[in-house]
Amino acid sequence: MAYLFRKHDFYFCTICYFHQNAEIENSAFLGAFRILGIGTIYSLGYLWIIISTFAIGQYILRYFNFPIHKVSEQIISIAVGCSILGTLLTILGLFYFLNSIIVWILTIIPIIIFHKKVIEFLQSIFLKPVVFNHLTLLKTFPLFIISIFLSAGFISAFKPFPIGFDGSGLYLNLSSLIAQYQGLPQGHQAFNASVFFSLGELLFDNKTINLIISHFSIFLVLVVIYRLARLIISPSNSWLALAIFYTLPVVTYQTVREEKVDFFLTFIILSSFLWILESHVFNSKNDKKSIYVWAISGGLLGYAFGIKYLSIYGIVALIVLWAYRQGGKFAAMGSLSFLTFILFLGGLNKWAYLDISPQHLLWIKFILLFVSVVCFLNIFLQKRTIFNPKKIQSLFLFLISIIIPFLPWAFKNISEHKSISTAHILTGKSANPEIKPYLKLFADEEDLYPLTYKKFNSSKFRFYS
């Protein structure tokens, strides 16, 4: 199979030749036929990865029988499967065991075990008709727009190498290095998405499928957004919301050009929210099940944290959601204020590139802490308990489940630095030699920006060899 995918790499050159050589009759038709043929072959590779993650997710979700929508169950199974398979690949990569044979075994066994579920899943995708009731011109317009952008995104995904700056320099470059090393490269922050994208080369020895996994993640995002929208609005309005999201410039740019991890990250985060909302945990009287529902959602967000550390905002959002369920609006407002206060203590202004003076930052921290104290004091005066042992179990499991998927990265980074600190846990040590600057400058602000001030004191610059 790997030979089949490698053989079709040269078709990209053939397509360009067809379109540039005017002597060949019907070159446009032949070029389009080539694109369709290559797209079908590569899409089968992507489909194999999707059904394997679906089968892994079904192994976990089979213990829950919440009355959630069938499509929601399928898409959440894929998200859970991506998290579990990605974490297993990371663990194997720590010990440089990421070879094709092991990865093929990891993807084949779940499909064999849950072959009936897989067959039903494939039938629902390719054979089950999609029914639209009471269609009008206004209702079909969003579908028309979505189909155009889907077609453009489908064609743009098939390329022999990444063309975006971030994709070629970091995300997809790491995926290729992982496949070549059969392990995790040294340094960097956690890169769960790059590990998962490397399945294209590990399974099929083809870089194009790495790119396809990155681009095609938008299709999964669209399904999750539609299911979230259907919880509060009608089907026609849900399609309209989907069209508005898909036509945003920031989305279309990544769909047709840049190869990033944001679509994959969005899919995992939104799936965790969809799981919480559609599992009817708010109305469930079974406390044990609700505890494990929060644990699964925490595992998804923990895996998302290993994709990008900015996923901590999703973690904060679900903690606030938990607090709202336990203690109402004051608990939610107090939790949000206190967690934001903690983030600012941890340097949120630096992460978000917020230009805030130290004095203003101090006032922001004080206000956030004051609001949280007032909210929790109000809860105490109303004699409402939100942190009793029974209620805290779900939050405790949620937080533990966030930590577990990140443990392999913490182990990797600490072993590279051979020391423990917050910075060393979050970022690995590069294998490149440290470059020490020949010139060290020690100056005041007015010396660094001489045009802003009348005098420039050059004596404060010190030179070291």
C-alpha positions in Angstrom: 0.0 0.0 0.0 2.9 2.4 0.8 4.2 1.8 -2.8 0.8 2.7 -4.2 0.8 6.1 -2.4 4.5 6.8 -3.3 3.8 6.0 -7.0 1.1 8.6 -7.2 3.4 11.4 -6.0 4.7 12.1 -9.5 1.1 12.7 -10.7 1.3 16.2 -9.3 4.0 16.9 -11.9 1.8 15.2 -14.5 -1.1 17.5 -13.7 1.1 20.6 -14.1 2.3 19.2 -17.4 -1.2 18.7 -18.7 -2.2 22.3 -17.8 0.9 23.8 -19.3 1.2 21.8 -22.5 -1.3 23.3 -25.0 -0.6 20.5 -27.6 -2.4 17.9 -25.5 -6.0 17.6 -26.3 -8.5 17.9 -23.4 -5.7 18.6 -21.0 -8.0 20.4 -18.5 -10.3 17.3 -18.5 -7.4 15.0 -18.0 -5.9 17.1 -15.3 -9.2 17.2 -13.4 -9.5 13.4 -13.8 -6.0 13.0 -12.3 -6.9 15.3 -9.4 -10.1 13.3 -8.8 -8.2 9.9 -9.0 -5.4 11.0 -6.7 -7.8 12.6 -4.3 -9.8 9.4 -4.1 -6.7 7.3 -3.4 -5.3 9.7 -0.7 -8.8 10.1 0.8 -8.9 6.3 1.4 -5.8 6.6 3.4 -7.3 9.4 5.5 -10.5 7.3 5.8 -8.5 4.4 7.2 -7.2 6.7 10.0 -10.6 8.0 10.8 -12.3 4.6 11.0 -9.5 3.3 13.3 -9.9 6.3 15.6 -13.7 5.7 15.5 -13.2 2.1 16.5 -10.9 3.1 19.4 -13.5 5.7 20.6 -16.3 3.1 20.4 -14.4 1.0 22.9 -14.6 3.8 25.5 -18.1 5.1 24.7 -19.7 1.7 24.8 -19.9 2.0 28.6 -22.2 5.0 28.3 -25.8 4.7 27.1 -26.8 8.3 27.1 -29.5 9.2 24.6 -27.3 11.4 22.4 -27.7 11.9 18.7 -26.1 9.2 16.5 -23.9 11.7 14.6 -22.7 13.2 17.9 -21.8 9.8 19.2 -19.8 9.0 16.0 -17.9 12.3 16.0 -17.1 12.2 19.7 -15.9 8.6 19.2 -13.5 9.9 16.6 -12.3 12.7 18.9 -11.7 10.2 21.8 -10.0 7.8 19.4 -7.7 10.5 18.2 -6.8 11.4 21.7 -6.1 7.8 22.7 -4.2 6.9 19.6 -2.2 10.1 19.6 -1.2 9.5 23.3 -0.1 6.0 22.5 2.0 7.3 19.5 3.6 9.8 21.8 4.5 7.2 24.4 6.0 5.0 21.6 7.8 8.0 20.2 9.5 8.5 23.6 11.3 5.2 23.2 11.7 5.4 19.4 9.3 2.5 18.7 7.3 4.4 16.1 7.7 2.0 13.2 5.1 1.2 10.5 4.5 -2.4 11.8 3.5 -1.3 15.3 1.3 1.6 14.0 -0.4 -0.7 11.6 -1.2 -3.1 14.4 -2.6 -0.2 16.5 -5.0 0.8 13.7 -6.0 -2.7 12.5 -6.9 -4.3 15.8 -9.6 -1.9 16.9 -11.2 -2.1 13.4 -11.3 -5.9 13.6 -12.8 -5.9 17.1 -15.5 -3.4 16.3 -16.0 -4.3 12.7 -19.8 -4.2 13.0 -19.7 -0.7 14.3 -17.3 0.3 11.6 -19.5 -1.1 8.9 -22.5 0.9 10.3 -20.4 4.0 10.4 -19.3 3.6 6.8 -22.9 2.9 5.8 -24.1 6.1 7.5 -21.5 8.1 5.6 -21.8 6.7 2.1 -25.2 5.0 1.9 -27.6 6.8 4.2 -29.4 9.6 2.4 -29.5 13.1 4.0 -33.1 14.3 4.2 -33.9 18.0 4.1 -37.4 19.0 5.0 -39.3 22.1 3.6 -36.4 23.4 1.6 -36.6 26.9 0.2 -34.2 29.1 -1.8 -33.1 30.9 1.4 -32.5 27.6 3.2 -30.5 26.1 0.3 -28.2 29.1 -0.1 -26.0 28.2 3.0 -25.7 24.7 1.6 -24.6 26.0 -1.8 -22.0 28.2 -0.2 -20.7 25.4 2.0 -20.4 23.1 -1.0 -18.3 25.6 -2.9 -15.8 26.1 0.0 -15.7 22.3 0.7 -14.7 21.7 -3.0 -12.0 24.4 -2.8 -10.7 22.9 0.4 -10.7 19.4 -1.0 -8.6 20.4 -4.0 -6.2 22.5 -2.0 -5.4 19.7 0.4 -3.6 17.6 -2.2 0.0 18.8 -2.6 3.3 17.1 -2.3 4.7 19.4 0.4 3.5 22.1 2.7 3.5 25.7 1.3 2.5 27.6 4.4 5.1 29.2 6.7 4.1 27.5 9.9 3.3 24.2 8.2 6.7 23.9 6.4 8.7 25.3 9.2 7.2 23.6 12.2 4.0 21.5 12.3 4.4 19.3 9.2 8.2 19.5 9.4 8.0 17.9 12.8 5.6 15.2 11.4 8.2 14.3 8.8 11.0 14.2 11.4 8.9 12.0 13.6 8.4 9.5 10.8 12.1 9.6 9.9 13.4 9.3 13.5 10.6 6.8 14.4 10.5 8.9 17.6 10.1 12.3 19.0 12.6 15.1 18.1 14.3 16.9 20.9 13.1 20.3 22.1 9.9 22.3 21.3 6.7 22.5 23.3 4.3 19.6 23.2 3.3 18.8 19.6 0.5 16.2 19.8 -1.0 17.3 16.5 2.3 16.8 14.6 2.6 13.3 16.1 -0.9 12.5 14.9 -0.3 14.0 11.5 2.8 11.8 11.1 0.4 8.8 10.6 0.4 9.6 6.9 4.1 8.7 6.6 4.1 6.0 9.3 1.3 4.1 7.6 1.6 4.9 3.9 5.0 6.5 3.6 3.5 9.6 2.1 3.8 13.2 3.2 0.7 14.3 1.3 -1.5 12.4 3.7 0.1 14.3 6.6 -1.2 17.5 4.9 -4.6 15.9 4.2 -5.0 15.1 7.9 -4.3 18.8 8.7 -6.7 20.2 6.1 -9.5 17.6 6.4 -9.8 18.3 10.1 -12.1 21.2 9.1 -14.7 18.7 8.0 -14.8 17.2 11.5 -15.0 20.7 12.9 -18.0 21.5 10.7 -19.9 18.4 11.9 -19.2 19.3 15.6 -20.3 22.9 15.1 -23.5 21.8 13.4 -24.4 19.4 16.2 -23.7 22.2 18.8 -25.8 24.6 16.9 -28.7 22.1 16.7 -28.9 22.1 20.5 -30.2 25.6 20.5 -31.4 26.5 17.0 -33.3 25.0 14.0 -31.6 23.0 11.2 -31.8 25.8 8.7 -30.3 28.3 11.1 -27.6 25.7 12.0 -26.6 25.5 8.3 -26.5 29.3 8.1 -24.3 29.4 11.2 -22.0 26.8 9.6 -21.8 28.8 6.4 -20.9 32.0 8.3 -18.2 30.2 10.2 -16.8 28.5 7.1 -16.6 31.7 5.1 -14.6 33.6 7.7 -11.2 34.7 6.2 -9.3 33.1 9.1 -10.9 29.8 8.3 -10.8 29.9 4.5 -7.1 30.9 4.5 -6.1 27.8 6.5 -8.5 25.7 4.4 -6.8 26.5 1.1 -3.3 27.5 2.0 -1.8 27.2 5.5 -1.2 23.8 7.1 -1.7 24.4 10.8 -3.0 22.5 13.8 -5.9 24.9 14.7 -8.6 22.8 12.9 -7.5 19.6 14.7 -7.3 21.5 18.0 -10.8 23.1 17.5 -12.2 19.7 16.7 -10.9 18.2 20.0 -12.0 21.1 22.2 -15.5 21.4 20.7 -16.0 17.6 20.9 -15.3 17.8 24.7 -18.1 20.5 25.0 -20.4 18.5 22.8 -19.9 15.4 24.9 -20.8 17.3 28.1 -23.8 19.0 26.6 -25.3 16.0 24.7 -24.7 13.4 27.4 -27.5 15.0 29.4 -25.1 15.2 32.4 -27.0 18.1 33.7 -30.2 16.1 34.0 -28.6 12.8 34.9 -29.4 11.4 38.3 -26.6 8.8 38.0 -23.7 10.5 39.8 -21.2 7.8 38.9 -21.9 8.2 35.2 -21.7 12.0 35.4 -18.3 11.7 37.1 -16.9 9.6 34.2 -18.5 11.9 31.6 -16.4 14.8 33.1 -13.3 12.5 33.1 -13.6 11.8 29.3 -14.1 15.5 28.6 -11.0 16.2 30.7 -9.0 13.7 28.8 -10.0 15.4 25.5 -8.9 18.8 26.9 -5.7 17.3 28.2 -4.9 16.0 24.8 -5.8 19.4 23.3 -3.4 21.1 25.8 -0.6 19.0 24.3 -1.6 20.4 20.9 -1.5 24.1 22.0 -1.1 25.4 25.4 -3.8 28.1 24.7 -6.2 25.2 25.2 -6.2 26.2 28.8 -9.0 28.6 28.0 -11.2 25.6 27.1 -10.2 24.1 30.4 -11.2 27.2 32.2 -14.5 27.3 30.3 -15.5 23.8 31.4 -14.5 24.4 35.0 -16.8 27.5 35.0 -19.5 25.3 33.4 -19.1 22.8 36.3 -19.3 25.6 38.8 -22.5 26.9 37.3 -24.0 23.4 37.5 -23.0 23.1 41.2 -23.7 26.6 42.5 -25.4 28.8 39.9 -24.3 32.1 38.4 -22.4 33.4 41.5 -20.3 30.2 41.5 -19.6 30.5 37.8 -18.7 34.2 38.1 -16.5 33.6 41.1 -14.7 30.7 39.4 -14.2 32.6 36.2 -12.7 35.6 38.1 -10.5 33.5 40.3 -9.2 31.4 37.4 -8.5 34.5 35.3 -6.6 35.9 38.3 -4.5 32.7 38.4 -3.8 33.0 34.7 -2.6 36.6 35.1 -0.4 35.5 37.9 1.1 32.9 35.5 1.8 35.5 32.9 -1.4 35.6 30.8 -0.5 39.1 29.5 2.8 37.7 28.1 1.0 34.7 26.4 -1.6 36.9 24.8 0.9 39.7 24.0 -1.1 42.2 26.0 0.7 45.5 26.4 -0.3 46.2 30.1 1.7 48.4 32.4 2.7 46.9 35.8 0.4 49.3 37.6 -2.6 48.4 35.5 -1.8 44.7 35.8 -1.8 45.0 39.5 -5.3 46.7 39.5 -6.6 44.0 37.1 -5.4 41.2 39.5 -6.9 43.1 42.5 -10.3 43.5 40.8 -10.5 39.9 39.7 -9.6 38.6 43.2 -12.1 41.0 44.7 -14.9 39.8 42.5 -14.1 36.2 43.2 -14.1 36.8 46.9 -17.5 38.6 46.8 -19.1 35.8 44.7 -17.8 33.0 47.0 -18.8 35.0 50.1 -22.3 35.4 48.7 -22.5 31.6 48.2 -21.3 31.1 51.8 -23.9 33.5 53.2 -26.6 31.6 51.2 -25.4 28.4 52.9 -24.9 26.7 49.6 -22.1 24.1 49.4 -20.4 23.5 46.1 -17.2 21.9 47.3 -18.6 18.9 49.3 -16.9 15.6 48.7 -19.6 14.1 46.5 -19.7 17.2 44.2 -16.0 17.6 44.0 -15.3 14.1 42.7 -16.3 15.0 39.1 -14.0 18.1 39.2 -11.2 16.1 40.7 -11.4 13.4 38.0 -11.7 16.1 35.3 -8.4 17.7 36.4 -6.7 14.3 36.8 -7.8 13.4 33.3 -6.3 16.6 31.9 -2.9 15.8 33.4 -2.7 12.2 32.2 -2.4 12.8 28.5 0.3 15.5 29.2 2.5 13.2 31.3 4.5 11.8 28.4 5.5 15.3 27.3 6.4 16.3 30.9 8.6 13.2 31.1 10.2 14.0 27.8 10.9 17.6 28.6 12.2 17.0 32.1 14.5 14.2 30.9 16.0 16.5 28.3 16.6 19.3 30.8 17.5 16.9 33.7 15.8 19.4 36.1 12.2 20.2 37.1 10.6 23.6 36.7 7.5 25.0 35.1 9.4 26.1 32.0 11.2 22.8 31.8 8.0 20.8 32.1 6.3 22.8 29.3 9.3 23.1 26.8 11.9 20.6 25.9 15.6 21.3 25.4 16.8 21.8 21.9 19.4 19.5 20.5 21.1 22.4 18.8 24.1 24.0 20.7 23.3 27.1 22.7 24.4 30.3 20.9 25.7 32.9 23.3 25.6 36.5 22.0 29.0 38.1 21.5 27.6 41.5 22.4 25.7 42.1 25.7 23.8 45.3 26.1 22.8 46.8 29.4 20.9 50.0 29.0 18.0 52.0 30.3 14.9 52.4 28.3 15.9 55.9 27.0 19.1 54.4 25.6 17.2 51.6 23.8 14.9 54.2 22.2 17.2 57.2 21.6 14.9 58.9 19.1 12.3 59.3 21.8 14.6 61.2 24.1 16.8 64.3 23.7 20.0 62.7 24.9 21.6 59.4 24.2 24.0 58.1 26.8 26.3 55.6 25.0 28.4 55.0 28.1 25.8 52.7 29.6 26.4 50.1 26.8 29.0 47.5 28.0 30.8 45.3 25.6 32.0 41.8 26.4 34.1 39.4 24.4 
